[in-house]
Amino acid sequence: MNHIPAKTYGYASNKDVKFSKYKGIYIKRFRSLNDCELELGSNITVISGKNGTMKSAILGLIAHPFNSPNGAKDAIGKPLKTNCSDVFKMSKKYDNQKYEYYLNLEDSNNKDICEYVSMYYVKNSVTGEAERLRVVVGKTREQGDGNFNLNTSYVNFKRLFPIIETKSAEKEDNNLSEEDKNFIKEAYFKIFQKTEYGNVSLVSDDKAKETLGPSNANYDFETISSGEDNLGHILLKLLAFKKYSTDVKNLQGVFCIDEIEASMHPIAQNNLFDFLFDFSKRYHVQIVVTTHSLSLIEYVIEKQEQINDKQKICLNMISTRFRNNGDYSIIKNPTYDQANLELTYKKSNEVSEKVIVILEDKLAASLFKKIIRKKEAKKHINCICDLTPDKVGNTCTFLYKLARNATALLQKSIIVFDADVTQKISTLRTSAYKLPSLHGLCIEAEIIKYIMDLPEDSEFFQKYDKEKKSFINDFGKYNITNFEIEYLNQHVKSCKNWKESDENFNRYLGFYVSDNRDIFDEFEKSIYKDINSKLNTKLIDVE
């Protein structure tokens, strides 16, 4: 690695440098990482790997060698400065060698700077024992060397310490501006769909805890969920970066978040990622996060493909595969299958879990299975339609109440309503779908309407060797004499009775699905994506 200090370009001091981009770090030697490079995305970087692969320490390597240029502090009064003690948990016994790495930066004139950083324990001159950890920027330690100026923040598990176990209280000096409050309100709505944060209070115990709580709502900070608490801590840091932003043409800061997915459900993880991505683009703050969440990794890879730019979003996987003596490697922008293998030891096609698909009755299950064509998907779903005590089916009312009140129990489940459901399912917090249809009728009435709309020379009638007038005759036997949608909706029982009388009904259902694939394709893709997400895999090709 070529050492290119800032002085190469005439800077008298590292403190004078303004940056356009933090490109990454090259690790010459740091514990189990040797001679490897970690690239940073210009907006967001995601770092993943098994426990004990030093993800948190890497965040420290990235964020520590900087001082705030403007004394930036968040609303609680905590500085935007990453302290050594916050990130490095070093052993005086085992971390007794000199660690070395390089900061790869690009200044405001688009010149590459590669600055050397060393980390070592200062030993007692008398006892020879390690006493104090030092992180030194610069090889020569001449005047002008030392930390660069840039606002940084590193947040870790301390933010997740339960409020109930702290002495947290609302701060009387709530100095949030109206703009800040609108920012907070928008964040909670976008990420959690929460509307209670129109008025907020600052909450702190002056030690580990700093967060936000709803004010003038039907609950307060003492009863917020851990996810809301976690988001509050993150938002306070974002507000500080925003407040002390001086010139967004240049890089304004680096924000590192350890275990970003902690206490957040998969949809909230994705929403938070989008929120941070938008913040980074607007305020020129590079964000670096660690995660173990395969569903979030899948979303990140999809986002990379969507924006077609792996320079803005970069994924790094710390790999332990086939490495000797803990000598890890870093895989840049791995595939989902690589990430899955690293975190689960399994290839995607080795997943054995199943997703429970809850439907109204056996007929709905039959239609669902005809819509879902991929064998790999069928292997990993289990259809259930007899949860009610009488075991004869699940009413839509029962399924709606289940979806509203048992979200935590349905994390590996999908609820599928019939097409004629009247309840609004878009507000449900679990995976809920409506079976696609041409007319929004119950399945039996839908098939009757479909048959009656076919021309008399349709392949359908030839395939089953039964002319259209014969079907009309059968319908009449069950008092189905009108084929308008409103009429069929009012005569569901008659439609069901006809269905029971015709032994070929299931075959009609298959023809109906094949003949109308265009109305089922998006539904089918959504189910595949949901199965992949719930099984933390990508075993089903969505395309």
C-alpha positions as CSV (number, residue, x, y, z in Angstrom):
1,M,0.0,0.0,0.0
2,N,1.5,3.3,-1.1
3,H,1.5,5.9,1.7
4,I,0.2,9.2,0.3
5,P,-0.1,11.7,3.2
6,A,-2.1,14.9,2.8
7,K,1.2,16.9,2.8
8,T,1.8,15.4,-0.7
9,Y,-0.7,18.0,-2.0
10,G,0.6,20.9,0.1
11,Y,-1.6,20.7,3.2
12,A,0.2,22.0,6.2
13,S,-1.9,19.9,8.5
14,N,-4.4,17.0,8.3
15,K,-6.9,19.3,10.0
16,D,-7.0,21.5,6.8
17,V,-8.2,18.7,4.6
18,K,-11.8,18.7,3.3
19,F,-13.1,15.4,1.8
20,S,-15.3,14.5,-1.1
21,K,-15.4,10.8,-0.2
22,Y,-14.2,8.2,2.4
23,K,-13.1,5.4,0.0
24,G,-12.3,2.7,2.6
25,I,-9.5,1.2,4.7
26,Y,-6.7,-1.1,3.9
27,I,-5.8,-3.4,6.9
28,K,-2.2,-4.4,6.9
29,R,-2.5,-6.2,10.2
30,F,-5.3,-6.2,12.8
31,R,-6.0,-9.3,14.7
32,S,-7.4,-11.9,12.3
33,L,-7.4,-9.5,9.3
34,N,-4.2,-9.2,7.3
35,D,-3.5,-7.6,4.0
36,C,-7.2,-7.0,3.1
37,E,-9.2,-4.0,1.9
38,L,-12.7,-2.9,2.9
39,E,-14.4,-0.5,0.5
40,L,-16.9,2.0,1.6
41,G,-20.0,3.0,-0.5
42,S,-20.3,6.7,-1.2
43,N,-23.7,6.6,0.6
44,I,-24.1,3.3,2.6
45,T,-21.8,0.4,3.5
46,V,-23.1,-2.8,5.0
47,I,-20.7,-5.1,6.8
48,S,-21.8,-8.7,7.7
49,G,-20.2,-11.9,9.0
50,K,-20.5,-14.3,11.8
51,N,-20.1,-13.4,15.5
52,G,-16.5,-12.7,16.4
53,T,-15.4,-11.6,13.0
54,M,-14.5,-8.1,14.3
55,K,-17.3,-6.2,12.6
56,S,-17.7,-3.8,15.5
57,A,-13.9,-3.2,15.7
58,I,-13.8,-2.4,12.0
59,L,-16.4,0.3,12.6
60,G,-13.9,1.7,15.1
61,L,-11.1,1.6,12.7
62,I,-13.2,3.6,10.2
63,A,-14.6,6.2,12.6
64,H,-12.0,6.8,15.2
65,P,-9.1,8.8,13.6
66,F,-11.2,12.0,13.3
67,N,-12.0,15.1,15.5
68,S,-15.1,17.3,15.1
69,P,-14.3,20.4,13.1
70,N,-17.0,22.5,14.8
71,G,-17.6,21.0,18.2
72,A,-20.8,19.3,17.0
73,K,-23.1,17.8,19.7
74,D,-26.5,16.1,19.5
75,A,-29.6,17.4,21.3
76,I,-28.7,15.6,24.5
77,G,-25.2,17.1,24.5
78,K,-23.2,14.1,23.3
79,P,-20.3,15.1,20.9
80,L,-20.0,13.8,17.3
81,K,-16.7,12.2,18.1
82,T,-15.9,8.5,18.2
83,N,-13.8,7.8,21.3
84,C,-11.4,4.9,21.5
85,S,-13.0,3.5,24.6
86,D,-16.4,3.4,22.9
87,V,-15.3,1.0,20.1
88,F,-12.1,-0.9,21.0
89,K,-12.3,-3.6,23.6
90,M,-8.7,-4.6,23.5
91,S,-6.8,-7.1,25.6
92,K,-3.5,-6.0,27.2
93,K,-2.4,-9.7,27.1
94,Y,-3.4,-10.7,23.6
95,D,-3.4,-7.4,21.7
96,N,0.3,-6.8,22.5
97,Q,1.5,-6.2,19.0
98,K,1.4,-3.2,16.8
99,Y,-1.6,-3.0,14.5
100,E,-1.4,-1.1,11.2
101,Y,-3.9,0.1,8.7
102,Y,-4.5,2.9,6.1
103,L,-7.3,5.4,5.6
104,N,-8.2,5.7,1.9
105,L,-9.7,9.2,1.4
106,E,-10.4,11.5,-1.5
107,D,-10.0,15.2,-0.8
108,S,-12.3,18.0,-2.2
109,N,-10.0,18.3,-5.3
110,N,-10.5,14.5,-6.0
111,K,-6.9,13.7,-5.0
112,D,-6.3,10.3,-3.3
113,I,-5.0,10.4,0.2
114,C,-3.7,7.2,1.8
115,E,-2.8,7.9,5.5
116,Y,-1.1,5.4,7.8
117,V,-2.6,4.6,11.2
118,S,-1.0,2.6,14.0
119,M,-2.6,1.1,17.1
120,Y,-0.6,-0.1,20.1
121,Y,-0.3,-0.2,23.8
122,V,2.0,2.2,25.6
123,K,4.0,0.2,28.1
124,N,5.0,1.2,31.6
125,S,8.7,2.2,31.5
126,V,9.4,0.4,34.8
127,T,7.2,-2.7,34.7
128,G,7.0,-3.2,31.0
129,E,3.3,-3.8,31.3
130,A,0.8,-2.5,28.8
131,E,-1.0,0.6,30.2
132,R,-2.7,2.7,27.6
133,L,-4.0,2.1,24.1
134,R,-2.9,4.6,21.5
135,V,-4.2,5.2,18.0
136,V,-1.8,7.4,16.0
137,V,-2.5,8.9,12.6
138,G,0.7,9.4,10.5
139,K,3.9,7.5,10.0
140,T,6.4,10.3,11.0
141,R,4.5,12.0,13.8
142,E,5.7,15.3,12.4
143,Q,3.8,18.6,12.9
144,G,0.6,18.5,10.9
145,D,0.1,14.8,11.4
146,G,-2.7,13.5,13.6
147,N,-6.4,13.1,13.3
148,F,-8.3,14.6,10.4
149,N,-11.3,16.9,11.0
150,L,-14.7,15.2,10.3
151,N,-17.8,14.7,12.4
152,T,-18.2,11.0,13.2
153,S,-20.5,8.9,15.4
154,Y,-20.4,5.3,16.4
155,V,-23.5,3.8,18.1
156,N,-23.5,0.3,19.5
157,F,-25.5,-2.0,21.8
158,K,-25.5,0.6,24.6
159,R,-28.4,2.3,22.8
160,L,-30.4,-0.9,23.3
161,F,-30.2,-0.9,27.1
162,P,-33.8,-1.2,28.3
163,I,-35.3,2.1,29.5
164,I,-36.9,0.3,32.4
165,E,-33.5,-0.5,33.8
166,T,-32.2,3.1,33.6
167,K,-33.0,6.3,35.4
168,S,-34.2,7.9,32.1
169,A,-36.4,11.0,32.3
170,E,-37.7,13.5,29.9
171,K,-35.4,16.5,29.4
172,E,-36.9,19.8,30.4
173,D,-34.8,21.8,27.9
174,N,-36.3,20.4,24.7
175,N,-34.4,22.4,22.2
176,L,-35.8,20.7,19.1
177,S,-36.8,23.0,16.3
178,E,-40.0,22.6,14.3
179,E,-37.9,21.4,11.5
180,D,-36.4,18.8,13.8
181,K,-39.8,17.7,15.0
182,N,-41.1,17.3,11.4
183,F,-38.0,15.2,10.6
184,I,-38.7,12.9,13.6
185,K,-42.4,12.7,12.8
186,E,-41.6,11.7,9.2
187,A,-39.0,9.1,10.2
188,Y,-41.3,7.3,12.6
189,F,-44.1,7.2,10.1
190,K,-41.9,6.0,7.2
191,I,-40.1,3.4,9.2
192,F,-42.8,2.1,11.7
193,Q,-46.0,3.7,10.3
194,K,-46.3,5.4,13.7
195,T,-48.3,8.6,13.9
196,E,-47.8,9.2,17.6
197,Y,-44.6,11.2,17.2
198,G,-46.2,14.5,16.1
199,N,-45.0,15.8,19.4
200,V,-41.8,14.4,20.9
201,S,-39.8,14.6,24.1
202,L,-36.0,14.1,24.6
203,V,-35.3,11.2,26.9
204,S,-32.0,10.5,28.6
205,D,-30.3,9.1,31.8
206,D,-27.2,11.2,31.1
207,K,-25.2,7.9,30.6
208,A,-25.9,5.3,28.1
209,K,-29.5,6.2,27.2
210,E,-30.6,8.9,24.8
211,T,-33.7,8.6,22.7
212,L,-37.1,10.1,21.9
213,G,-40.5,9.5,23.2
214,P,-44.0,10.5,22.1
215,S,-45.6,13.4,23.8
216,N,-49.3,14.0,24.2
217,A,-50.1,10.6,22.8
218,N,-51.8,7.5,24.3
219,Y,-48.4,6.3,25.6
220,D,-45.1,7.8,26.6
221,F,-41.3,6.9,26.6
222,E,-41.7,4.4,29.4
223,T,-43.7,2.1,27.3
224,I,-42.2,2.5,23.8
225,S,-41.0,-0.6,22.1
226,S,-37.3,-1.3,21.9
227,G,-37.4,-0.7,18.1
228,E,-38.9,2.8,18.7
229,D,-36.2,3.4,21.4
230,N,-33.5,2.3,19.1
231,L,-34.7,4.5,16.3
232,G,-34.8,7.5,18.6
233,H,-31.1,7.2,19.4
234,I,-30.3,7.0,15.7
235,L,-32.4,10.0,14.8
236,L,-30.7,12.1,17.5
237,K,-27.4,11.5,15.8
238,L,-28.8,12.2,12.3
239,L,-30.2,15.5,13.6
240,A,-26.8,16.4,14.9
241,F,-25.2,15.7,11.5
242,K,-27.9,17.7,9.8
243,K,-27.5,20.7,12.2
244,Y,-23.8,20.9,11.9
245,S,-23.7,20.4,8.1
246,T,-21.8,23.3,6.6
247,D,-21.1,22.6,3.0
248,V,-22.7,19.5,1.5
249,K,-20.4,19.7,-1.6
250,N,-17.9,18.2,0.8
251,L,-18.2,15.1,3.0
252,Q,-20.0,16.1,6.2
253,G,-19.5,13.1,8.4
254,V,-19.4,9.3,8.9
255,F,-22.1,7.6,11.0
256,C,-21.5,4.0,12.1
257,I,-24.3,1.8,13.5
258,D,-23.5,-1.6,15.0
259,E,-26.2,-4.2,14.5
260,I,-28.6,-2.0,12.6
261,E,-31.4,-4.6,12.6
262,A,-31.5,-5.0,16.4
263,S,-35.1,-5.0,17.7
264,M,-36.6,-4.2,14.3
265,H,-38.8,-6.5,12.2
266,P,-37.8,-7.1,8.5
267,I,-40.0,-4.4,6.9
268,A,-38.8,-1.8,9.4
269,Q,-35.2,-2.8,8.7
270,N,-35.8,-2.2,5.0
271,N,-37.6,1.1,5.7
272,L,-34.7,2.3,7.9
273,F,-32.2,1.4,5.2
274,D,-34.1,3.5,2.7
275,F,-34.4,6.4,5.1
276,L,-30.6,6.3,5.8
277,F,-29.8,6.1,2.1
278,D,-31.9,9.2,1.4
279,F,-30.4,11.0,4.3
280,S,-26.9,10.2,3.1
281,K,-27.6,11.5,-0.4
282,R,-29.1,14.7,0.9
283,Y,-26.6,15.6,3.6
284,H,-23.5,14.0,2.3
285,V,-22.9,11.8,5.3
286,Q,-21.5,8.3,4.7
287,I,-23.2,5.6,6.8
288,V,-21.7,2.3,7.7
289,V,-23.7,-0.4,9.4
290,T,-23.2,-4.0,10.5
291,T,-25.9,-6.7,10.4
292,H,-26.6,-10.4,10.7
293,S,-30.0,-10.1,9.0
294,L,-30.2,-12.1,5.8
295,S,-33.5,-10.5,4.9
296,L,-31.8,-7.1,5.1
297,I,-28.8,-8.4,3.0
298,E,-31.2,-9.6,0.4
299,Y,-32.9,-6.2,0.3
300,V,-29.5,-4.4,0.0
301,I,-28.6,-6.6,-3.0
302,E,-31.9,-5.9,-4.6
303,K,-31.3,-2.1,-3.9
304,Q,-27.9,-2.3,-5.6
305,E,-29.5,-3.9,-8.6
306,Q,-32.4,-1.3,-8.6
307,I,-30.1,1.7,-8.6
308,N,-27.5,-0.1,-10.8
309,D,-24.6,1.4,-8.7
310,K,-22.5,-0.6,-6.3
311,Q,-20.4,2.5,-5.7
312,K,-23.2,4.2,-3.7
313,I,-24.1,1.0,-1.8
314,C,-21.4,-1.4,-0.9
315,L,-21.8,-4.8,0.8
316,N,-18.8,-6.4,2.6
317,M,-18.8,-9.9,4.0
318,I,-16.1,-11.0,6.4
319,S,-15.5,-14.5,5.4
320,T,-14.2,-17.4,7.5
321,R,-14.6,-20.1,4.9
322,F,-11.5,-22.2,4.3
323,R,-9.3,-19.7,6.2
324,N,-6.5,-21.0,8.4
325,N,-5.9,-19.9,12.0
326,G,-8.6,-17.2,12.0
327,D,-7.0,-15.4,9.0
328,Y,-10.2,-13.9,7.6
329,S,-10.9,-12.4,4.2
330,I,-13.3,-9.7,3.0
331,I,-15.6,-10.5,0.1
332,K,-16.8,-7.3,-1.7
333,N,-20.4,-7.3,-2.8
334,P,-21.1,-11.0,-2.4
335,T,-24.1,-12.8,-4.0
336,Y,-27.0,-13.7,-1.7
337,D,-26.0,-17.3,-1.9
338,Q,-22.5,-16.4,-0.6
339,A,-23.9,-14.4,2.2
340,N,-26.3,-17.2,3.1
341,L,-23.6,-19.8,3.2
342,E,-21.4,-17.6,5.4
343,L,-24.1,-17.0,8.0
344,T,-25.9,-20.3,8.0
345,Y,-23.4,-22.8,6.7
346,K,-26.1,-23.9,4.3
347,K,-26.5,-23.5,0.6
348,S,-29.8,-21.9,-0.4
349,N,-31.3,-25.2,-1.6
350,E,-30.6,-26.8,1.8
351,V,-33.2,-24.8,3.7
352,S,-35.6,-27.3,5.4
353,E,-38.0,-24.9,7.1
354,K,-41.5,-24.3,5.8
355,V,-43.7,-21.2,5.6
356,I,-47.3,-21.7,6.8
357,V,-49.9,-20.5,4.3
358,I,-53.2,-20.0,6.0
359,L,-56.3,-20.0,3.7
360,E,-60.1,-20.0,4.1
361,D,-60.7,-23.5,3.0
362,K,-59.5,-26.5,0.9
363,L,-60.8,-25.0,-2.3
364,A,-58.7,-21.8,-1.7
365,A,-55.7,-24.0,-1.0
366,S,-56.3,-25.9,-4.3
367,L,-56.4,-22.6,-6.2
368,F,-53.3,-21.3,-4.4
369,K,-51.3,-24.4,-5.3
370,K,-52.3,-24.0,-9.0
371,I,-51.1,-20.4,-9.0
372,I,-47.8,-21.3,-7.4
373,R,-45.9,-23.1,-10.1
374,K,-42.3,-23.5,-8.9
375,K,-41.6,-26.9,-7.3
376,E,-39.0,-25.3,-5.0
377,A,-41.7,-23.0,-3.5
378,K,-44.2,-25.9,-3.1
379,K,-41.6,-27.8,-1.2
380,H,-41.3,-25.0,1.4
381,I,-44.9,-24.1,2.1
382,N,-47.5,-25.9,4.2
383,C,-51.1,-24.9,3.5
384,I,-53.5,-24.9,6.5
385,C,-57.2,-24.2,6.3
386,D,-58.7,-25.8,9.5
387,L,-57.6,-23.6,12.4
388,T,-61.1,-23.1,13.8
389,P,-62.5,-25.5,16.4
390,D,-64.9,-27.2,13.9
391,K,-62.1,-27.9,11.5
392,V,-64.3,-27.1,8.5
393,G,-62.5,-24.0,7.3
394,N,-61.3,-20.5,8.4
395,T,-63.8,-17.7,7.9
396,C,-62.4,-14.4,6.6
397,T,-63.4,-12.8,9.9
398,F,-61.4,-15.3,11.8
399,L,-58.3,-14.8,9.5
400,Y,-58.6,-11.0,9.9
401,K,-58.7,-11.1,13.7
402,L,-55.8,-13.6,13.6
403,A,-53.7,-11.2,11.4
404,R,-54.5,-8.2,13.6
405,N,-53.9,-9.8,17.0
406,A,-51.2,-12.5,16.5
407,T,-48.5,-10.7,14.5
408,A,-45.6,-12.0,16.6
409,L,-46.8,-15.6,16.1
410,L,-47.1,-15.2,12.3
411,Q,-43.5,-14.3,11.4
412,K,-43.2,-17.5,9.4
413,S,-46.7,-17.4,8.1
414,I,-48.7,-16.0,5.1
415,I,-52.4,-15.3,5.3
416,V,-54.3,-15.6,2.0
417,F,-57.9,-14.3,1.9
418,D,-60.5,-15.2,-0.8
419,A,-61.1,-12.6,-3.5
420,D,-64.5,-11.6,-2.1
421,V,-63.1,-10.5,1.3
422,T,-64.5,-7.1,2.3
423,Q,-62.1,-6.2,5.1
424,K,-59.2,-3.8,4.3
425,I,-56.1,-6.0,4.5
426,S,-53.5,-3.4,3.5
427,T,-53.3,-2.1,7.1
428,L,-52.5,-5.6,8.5
429,R,-48.9,-5.9,9.9
430,T,-48.4,-9.4,8.8
431,S,-48.1,-10.9,5.4
432,A,-51.6,-10.9,4.0
433,Y,-52.8,-11.3,0.5
434,K,-56.1,-11.5,-1.5
435,L,-56.4,-14.2,-4.1
436,P,-56.4,-12.5,-7.5
437,S,-59.6,-12.9,-9.6
438,L,-61.3,-11.5,-12.7
439,H,-64.4,-10.3,-10.8
440,G,-63.8,-10.4,-7.1
441,L,-66.2,-13.2,-6.5
442,C,-65.9,-16.3,-4.3
443,I,-64.1,-19.1,-6.1
444,E,-67.3,-21.1,-7.1
445,A,-69.1,-18.0,-8.4
446,E,-65.9,-16.8,-10.1
447,I,-65.7,-20.1,-12.2
448,I,-69.4,-19.8,-13.1
449,K,-69.0,-16.2,-14.3
450,Y,-65.8,-17.3,-16.2
451,I,-67.6,-20.1,-18.0
452,M,-70.5,-17.9,-18.9
453,D,-68.3,-15.3,-20.4
454,L,-66.6,-17.8,-22.7
455,P,-67.7,-18.1,-26.4
456,E,-69.5,-21.3,-27.2
457,D,-66.6,-22.5,-29.4
458,S,-64.0,-22.0,-26.6
459,E,-61.3,-24.7,-26.1
460,F,-62.7,-25.0,-22.6
461,F,-65.9,-26.7,-23.7
462,Q,-64.1,-28.9,-26.2
463,K,-61.5,-30.0,-23.6
464,Y,-64.2,-31.2,-21.2
465,D,-66.5,-32.4,-24.0
466,K,-69.5,-30.4,-22.6
467,E,-71.2,-27.6,-24.5
468,K,-72.0,-24.3,-22.9
469,K,-75.8,-24.9,-22.9
470,S,-75.2,-28.0,-20.8
471,F,-73.5,-25.9,-18.2
472,I,-76.3,-23.5,-18.2
473,N,-78.7,-26.3,-17.7
474,D,-76.8,-27.5,-14.7
475,F,-76.6,-24.0,-13.2
476,G,-80.4,-23.8,-13.5
477,K,-80.8,-27.0,-11.5
478,Y,-79.3,-25.0,-8.6
479,N,-81.4,-21.9,-9.2
480,I,-78.6,-20.0,-10.8
481,T,-80.5,-18.1,-13.5
482,N,-78.7,-14.8,-13.7
483,F,-75.0,-14.4,-14.2
484,E,-74.4,-10.8,-13.2
485,I,-71.8,-10.2,-10.5
486,E,-74.3,-8.7,-8.0
487,Y,-76.7,-11.7,-8.5
488,L,-73.9,-14.2,-8.0
489,N,-72.7,-12.4,-4.9
490,Q,-76.2,-12.9,-3.4
491,H,-76.4,-16.6,-4.3
492,V,-73.1,-17.9,-3.0
493,K,-74.7,-21.0,-1.4
494,S,-76.3,-22.0,-4.8
495,C,-72.9,-21.6,-6.4
496,K,-71.3,-23.8,-3.8
497,N,-74.0,-26.5,-4.2
498,W,-73.3,-26.6,-8.0
499,K,-69.6,-26.9,-7.4
500,E,-70.2,-29.9,-5.1
501,S,-72.2,-31.6,-7.8
502,D,-69.6,-31.4,-10.6
503,E,-66.7,-33.8,-10.2
504,N,-64.6,-31.9,-12.8
505,F,-64.6,-28.6,-10.9
506,N,-61.0,-28.9,-9.8
507,R,-60.0,-29.3,-13.5
508,Y,-62.0,-26.2,-14.4
509,L,-60.1,-24.3,-11.8
510,G,-56.8,-25.4,-13.4
511,F,-57.9,-24.3,-16.9
512,Y,-59.1,-20.9,-15.4
513,V,-55.7,-20.3,-13.9
514,S,-53.8,-21.2,-17.1
515,D,-56.1,-19.1,-19.2
516,N,-55.6,-16.0,-17.0
517,R,-51.9,-16.1,-16.0
518,D,-51.6,-12.3,-16.4
519,I,-53.8,-11.7,-13.3
520,F,-51.8,-14.2,-11.2
521,D,-48.2,-13.4,-12.1
522,E,-47.5,-10.5,-9.7
523,F,-49.2,-12.3,-6.9
524,E,-47.0,-15.4,-7.6
525,K,-43.8,-13.3,-7.5
526,S,-44.9,-11.6,-4.2
527,I,-45.4,-15.0,-2.6
528,Y,-42.0,-16.2,-3.7
529,K,-40.3,-13.0,-2.3
530,D,-42.2,-13.5,0.9
531,I,-41.1,-17.1,1.3
532,N,-37.5,-16.2,0.6
533,S,-37.6,-13.4,3.2
534,K,-39.2,-15.6,5.9
535,L,-36.8,-18.4,5.3
536,N,-33.8,-16.0,5.1
537,T,-32.8,-17.4,1.8
538,K,-33.0,-16.9,-1.9
539,L,-33.8,-20.4,-2.9
540,I,-36.7,-19.4,-5.1
541,D,-35.9,-17.5,-8.3
542,V,-38.5,-14.7,-8.4
543,E,-38.2,-14.1,-12.2
